[in-house]
Amino acid sequence: MQLPKFVLADNSDFPEDIFVIHLDFPRFIINLKDDEVEFLEDLEGEDETELESEMEHLITLAGEFYDKEMEGYDE
């Protein structure tokens, strides 16, 4: 099965929160309400500088993904 790079999620226990889940490495969930990131795998041993740079880029892409998805709902 081929998975998308990002998916949206919400949860009635957190009515104010919107989550974007990144399904490629490094897998993570970002809460767009406060930009809190939770990694879904152990990243020990990864190059911290490279990972930090990649995460900045991926967080930007997650925000763009969310904006694009919301545009689709507005139409």
N, CA, C and O atoms as a GROMACS GRO file, in nm:
protein
  300
    1MET      N    1   0.084  -0.117   0.000
    1MET     CA    2   0.000   0.000   0.000
    1MET      C    3   0.089   0.124   0.000
    1MET      O    4   0.186   0.133   0.075
    2GLN      N    5   0.055   0.217  -0.084
    2GLN     CA    6   0.128   0.342  -0.087
    2GLN      C    7   0.056   0.443   0.003
    2GLN      O    8  -0.064   0.464  -0.010
    3LEU      N    9   0.130   0.503   0.094
    3LEU     CA   10   0.073   0.600   0.188
    3LEU      C   11   0.105   0.742   0.145
    3LEU      O   12   0.208   0.766   0.083
    4PRO      N   13   0.017   0.836   0.176
    4PRO     CA   14   0.048   0.976   0.148
    4PRO      C   15   0.158   1.026   0.242
    4PRO      O   16   0.182   0.965   0.347
    5LYS      N   17   0.221   1.134   0.205
    5LYS     CA   18   0.327   1.190   0.290
    5LYS      C   19   0.267   1.252   0.418
    5LYS      O   20   0.325   1.238   0.526
    6PHE      N   21   0.153   1.318   0.404
    6PHE     CA   22   0.086   1.382   0.518
    6PHE      C   23  -0.061   1.341   0.521
    6PHE      O   24  -0.122   1.315   0.418
    7VAL      N   25  -0.117   1.335   0.642
    7VAL     CA   26  -0.261   1.319   0.662
    7VAL      C   27  -0.306   1.414   0.772
    7VAL      O   28  -0.228   1.450   0.861
    8LEU      N   29  -0.432   1.454   0.766
    8LEU     CA   30  -0.491   1.538   0.870
    8LEU      C   31  -0.562   1.451   0.971
    8LEU      O   32  -0.612   1.343   0.939
    9ALA      N   33  -0.564   1.498   1.096
    9ALA     CA   34  -0.636   1.424   1.201
    9ALA      C   35  -0.693   1.524   1.300
    9ALA      O   36  -0.638   1.631   1.324
   10ASP      N   37  -0.805   1.485   1.357
   10ASP     CA   38  -0.862   1.559   1.469
   10ASP      C   39  -0.916   1.458   1.568
   10ASP      O   40  -0.921   1.338   1.540
   11ASN      N   41  -0.956   1.506   1.684
   11ASN     CA   42  -1.003   1.418   1.789
   11ASN      C   43  -1.099   1.496   1.876
   11ASN      O   44  -1.068   1.608   1.918
   12SER      N   45  -1.214   1.438   1.905
   12SER     CA   46  -1.315   1.509   1.985
   12SER      C   47  -1.268   1.536   2.128
   12SER      O   48  -1.324   1.623   2.196
   13ASP      N   49  -1.167   1.464   2.175
   13ASP     CA   50  -1.112   1.491   2.308
   13ASP      C   51  -1.027   1.618   2.308
   13ASP      O   52  -0.998   1.674   2.414
   14PHE      N   53  -0.987   1.663   2.189
   14PHE     CA   54  -0.906   1.784   2.173
   14PHE      C   55  -0.973   1.872   2.068
   14PHE      O   56  -0.921   1.886   1.957
   15PRO      N   57  -1.088   1.931   2.100
   15PRO     CA   58  -1.168   2.000   1.998
   15PRO      C   59  -1.102   2.122   1.935
   15PRO      O   60  -1.141   2.162   1.825
   16GLU      N   61  -1.005   2.180   1.999
   16GLU     CA   62  -0.939   2.299   1.946
   16GLU      C   63  -0.814   2.266   1.864
   16GLU      O   64  -0.753   2.355   1.805
   17ASP      N   65  -0.776   2.139   1.861
   17ASP     CA   66  -0.649   2.100   1.799
   17ASP      C   67  -0.671   2.038   1.661
   17ASP      O   68  -0.769   1.968   1.637
   18ILE      N   69  -0.577   2.066   1.572
   18ILE     CA   70  -0.571   2.002   1.440
   18ILE      C   71  -0.432   1.942   1.430
   18ILE      O   72  -0.332   2.009   1.458
   19PHE      N   73  -0.426   1.816   1.390
   19PHE     CA   74  -0.299   1.746   1.380
   19PHE      C   75  -0.268   1.714   1.234
   19PHE      O   76  -0.357   1.679   1.156
   20VAL      N   77  -0.141   1.727   1.199
   20VAL     CA   78  -0.091   1.678   1.071
   20VAL      C   79   0.007   1.567   1.104
   20VAL      O   80   0.098   1.585   1.186
   21ILE      N   81  -0.011   1.453   1.041
   21ILE     CA   82   0.076   1.338   1.064
   21ILE      C   83   0.164   1.319   0.942
   21ILE      O   84   0.114   1.310   0.830
   22HIS      N   85   0.294   1.314   0.964
   22HIS     CA   86   0.392   1.291   0.858
   22HIS      C   87   0.426   1.142   0.859
   22HIS      O   88   0.471   1.089   0.961
   23LEU      N   89   0.404   1.074   0.746
   23LEU     CA   90   0.417   0.929   0.742
   23LEU      C   91   0.549   0.879   0.682
   23LEU      O   92   0.574   0.758   0.682
   24ASP      N   93   0.633   0.969   0.632
   24ASP     CA   94   0.767   0.932   0.586
   24ASP      C   95   0.865   0.952   0.701
   24ASP      O   96   0.829   1.010   0.804
   25PHE      N   97   0.988   0.905   0.684
   25PHE     CA   98   1.090   0.927   0.787
   25PHE      C   99   1.131   1.073   0.786
   25PHE      O  100   1.154   1.129   0.679
   26PRO      N  101   1.142   1.135   0.900
   26PRO     CA  102   1.107   1.089   1.034
   26PRO      C  103   0.957   1.106   1.056
   26PRO      O  104   0.901   1.214   1.034
   27ARG      N  105   0.893   1.000   1.101
   27ARG     CA  106   0.749   1.006   1.125
   27ARG      C  107   0.721   1.089   1.250
   27ARG      O  108   0.785   1.072   1.354
   28PHE      N  109   0.623   1.179   1.238
   28PHE     CA  110   0.589   1.264   1.352
   28PHE      C  111   0.447   1.314   1.338
   28PHE      O  112   0.385   1.306   1.231
   29ILE      N  113   0.396   1.366   1.449
   29ILE     CA  114   0.266   1.434   1.453
   29ILE      C  115   0.293   1.576   1.498
   29ILE      O  116   0.366   1.598   1.594
   30ILE      N  117   0.235   1.672   1.428
   30ILE     CA  118   0.246   1.812   1.469
   30ILE      C  119   0.106   1.863   1.501
   30ILE      O  120   0.012   1.844   1.424
   31ASN      N  121   0.095   1.928   1.614
   31ASN     CA  122  -0.029   1.993   1.654
   31ASN      C  123  -0.020   2.136   1.602
   31ASN      O  124   0.060   2.215   1.652
   32LEU      N  125  -0.102   2.171   1.504
   32LEU     CA  126  -0.094   2.303   1.443
   32LEU      C  127  -0.138   2.414   1.536
   32LEU      O  128  -0.110   2.532   1.512
   33LYS      N  129  -0.209   2.379   1.644
   33LYS     CA  130  -0.252   2.481   1.740
   33LYS      C  131  -0.132   2.548   1.806
   33LYS      O  132  -0.130   2.669   1.826
   34ASP      N  133  -0.031   2.467   1.840
   34ASP     CA  134   0.085   2.522   1.911
   34ASP      C  135   0.219   2.478   1.853
   34ASP      O  136   0.324   2.504   1.912
   35ASP      N  137   0.217   2.412   1.737
   35ASP     CA  138   0.337   2.362   1.667
   35ASP      C  139   0.416   2.262   1.750
   35ASP      O  140   0.536   2.243   1.726
   36GLU      N  141   0.352   2.196   1.846
   36GLU     CA  142   0.420   2.092   1.923
   36GLU      C  143   0.436   1.968   1.835
   36GLU      O  144   0.343   1.928   1.766
   37VAL      N  145   0.556   1.910   1.839
   37VAL     CA  146   0.588   1.794   1.755
   37VAL      C  147   0.614   1.673   1.844
   37VAL      O  148   0.685   1.682   1.944
   38GLU      N  149   0.556   1.560   1.806
   38GLU     CA  150   0.580   1.433   1.875
   38GLU      C  151   0.631   1.333   1.771
   38GLU      O  152   0.562   1.302   1.674
   39PHE      N  153   0.753   1.284   1.793
   39PHE     CA  154   0.810   1.186   1.701
   39PHE      C  155   0.753   1.048   1.729
   39PHE      O  156   0.727   1.012   1.844
   40LEU      N  157   0.733   0.970   1.623
   40LEU     CA  158   0.674   0.837   1.636
   40LEU      C  159   0.779   0.727   1.632
   40LEU      O  160   0.745   0.609   1.632
   41GLU      N  161   0.905   0.765   1.628
   41GLU     CA  162   1.013   0.667   1.627
   41GLU      C  163   1.135   0.723   1.698
   41GLU      O  164   1.147   0.844   1.717
   42ASP      N  165   1.224   0.636   1.735
   42ASP     CA  166   1.346   0.674   1.805
   42ASP      C  167   1.444   0.733   1.703
   42ASP      O  168   1.478   0.668   1.605
   43LEU      N  169   1.489   0.855   1.728
   43LEU     CA  170   1.582   0.922   1.636
   43LEU      C  171   1.723   0.926   1.692
   43LEU      O  172   1.807   1.001   1.643
   44GLU      N  173   1.749   0.847   1.794
   44GLU     CA  174   1.880   0.843   1.855
   44GLU      C  175   1.982   0.799   1.750
   44GLU      O  176   1.959   0.704   1.676
   45GLY      N  177   2.093   0.868   1.745
   45GLY     CA  178   2.198   0.835   1.650
   45GLY      C  179   2.189   0.914   1.520
   45GLY      O  180   2.281   0.909   1.438
   46GLU      N  181   2.080   0.987   1.499
   46GLU     CA  182   2.066   1.070   1.380
   46GLU      C  183   2.148   1.198   1.396
   46GLU      O  184   2.166   1.246   1.508
   47ASP      N  185   2.196   1.251   1.286
   47ASP     CA  186   2.270   1.376   1.286
   47ASP      C  187   2.175   1.488   1.329
   47ASP      O  188   2.080   1.520   1.257
   48GLU      N  189   2.200   1.545   1.446
   48GLU     CA  190   2.108   1.642   1.505
   48GLU      C  191   2.094   1.768   1.419
   48GLU      O  192   1.983   1.820   1.404
   49THR      N  193   2.204   1.818   1.363
   49THR     CA  194   2.199   1.938   1.281
   49THR      C  195   2.119   1.914   1.154
   49THR      O  196   2.037   1.997   1.114
   50GLU      N  197   2.143   1.800   1.090
   50GLU     CA  198   2.071   1.765   0.967
   50GLU      C  199   1.922   1.745   0.997
   50GLU      O  200   1.836   1.791   0.921
   51LEU      N  201   1.892   1.677   1.107
   51LEU     CA  202   1.753   1.652   1.145
   51LEU      C  203   1.680   1.783   1.174
   51LEU      O  204   1.565   1.800   1.135
   52GLU      N  205   1.746   1.874   1.242
   52GLU     CA  206   1.685   2.002   1.275
   52GLU      C  207   1.650   2.080   1.148
   52GLU      O  208   1.542   2.137   1.137
   53SER      N  209   1.742   2.080   1.053
   53SER     CA  210   1.719   2.148   0.925
   53SER      C  211   1.604   2.082   0.849
   53SER      O  212   1.517   2.151   0.796
   54GLU      N  213   1.603   1.950   0.845
   54GLU     CA  214   1.497   1.876   0.776
   54GLU      C  215   1.362   1.900   0.843
   54GLU      O  216   1.260   1.914   0.774
   55MET      N  217   1.360   1.906   0.975
   55MET     CA  218   1.235   1.928   1.047
   55MET      C  219   1.177   2.066   1.018
   55MET      O  220   1.056   2.080   1.003
   56GLU      N  221   1.261   2.167   1.009
   56GLU     CA  222   1.213   2.301   0.974
   56GLU      C  223   1.141   2.296   0.840
   56GLU      O  224   1.033   2.353   0.823
   57HIS      N  225   1.202   2.228   0.745
   57HIS     CA  226   1.144   2.215   0.611
   57HIS      C  227   1.013   2.136   0.616
   57HIS      O  228   0.914   2.176   0.556
   58LEU      N  229   1.012   2.024   0.689
   58LEU     CA  230   0.893   1.940   0.696
   58LEU      C  231   0.777   2.010   0.768
   58LEU      O  232   0.661   1.991   0.731
   59ILE      N  233   0.807   2.089   0.868
   59ILE     CA  234   0.703   2.163   0.940
   59ILE      C  235   0.640   2.267   0.847
   59ILE      O  236   0.519   2.289   0.849
   60THR      N  237   0.723   2.331   0.765
   60THR     CA  238   0.672   2.425   0.664
   60THR      C  239   0.582   2.352   0.566
   60THR      O  240   0.473   2.401   0.533
   61LEU      N  241   0.626   2.235   0.519
   61LEU     CA  242   0.545   2.156   0.426
   61LEU      C  243   0.414   2.110   0.490
   61LEU      O  244   0.311   2.107   0.423
   62ALA      N  245   0.417   2.076   0.618
   62ALA     CA  246   0.296   2.035   0.688
   62ALA      C  247   0.195   2.150   0.691
   62ALA      O  248   0.076   2.129   0.670
   63GLY      N  249   0.242   2.270   0.718
   63GLY     CA  250   0.154   2.387   0.718
   63GLY      C  251   0.096   2.413   0.580
   63GLY      O  252  -0.022   2.446   0.566
   64GLU      N  253   0.179   2.398   0.476
   64GLU     CA  254   0.132   2.417   0.339
   64GLU      C  255   0.029   2.310   0.302
   64GLU      O  256  -0.070   2.339   0.235
   65PHE      N  257   0.053   2.186   0.346
   65PHE     CA  258  -0.042   2.079   0.322
   65PHE      C  259  -0.177   2.112   0.386
   65PHE      O  260  -0.281   2.096   0.322
   66TYR      N  261  -0.175   2.157   0.509
   66TYR     CA  262  -0.298   2.193   0.579
   66TYR      C  263  -0.372   2.304   0.504
   66TYR      O  264  -0.493   2.295   0.482
   67ASP      N  265  -0.299   2.409   0.466
   67ASP     CA  266  -0.362   2.520   0.394
   67ASP      C  267  -0.426   2.473   0.264
   67ASP      O  268  -0.537   2.515   0.231
   68LYS      N  269  -0.357   2.387   0.190
   68LYS     CA  270  -0.409   2.335   0.064
   68LYS      C  271  -0.535   2.252   0.089
   68LYS      O  272  -0.633   2.264   0.015
   69GLU      N  273  -0.534   2.169   0.191
   69GLU     CA  274  -0.651   2.088   0.223
   69GLU      C  275  -0.770   2.175   0.262
   69GLU      O  276  -0.883   2.146   0.222
   70MET      N  277  -0.746   2.280   0.337
   70MET     CA  278  -0.854   2.368   0.380
   70MET      C  279  -0.912   2.446   0.262
   70MET      O  280  -1.032   2.474   0.260
   71GLU      N  281  -0.829   2.480   0.165
   71GLU     CA  282  -0.879   2.548   0.044
   71GLU      C  283  -0.980   2.457  -0.026
   71GLU      O  284  -1.081   2.505  -0.079
   72GLY      N  285  -0.954   2.328  -0.027
   72GLY     CA  286  -1.044   2.232  -0.089
   72GLY      C  287  -1.180   2.227  -0.020
   72GLY      O  288  -1.282   2.204  -0.085
   73TYR      N  289  -1.182   2.247   0.111
   73TYR     CA  290  -1.309   2.247   0.185
   73TYR      C  291  -1.388   2.375   0.160
   73TYR      O  292  -1.511   2.374   0.161
   74ASP      N  293  -1.317   2.485   0.136
   74ASP     CA  294  -1.383   2.613   0.113
   74ASP      C  295  -1.457   2.616  -0.019
   74ASP      O  296  -1.554   2.691  -0.035
   75GLU      N  297  -1.414   2.535  -0.115
   75GLU     CA  298  -1.475   2.538  -0.249
   75GLU      C  299  -1.603   2.464  -0.257
   75GLU      O  300  -1.664   2.459  -0.364
   0.00000   0.00000   0.00000
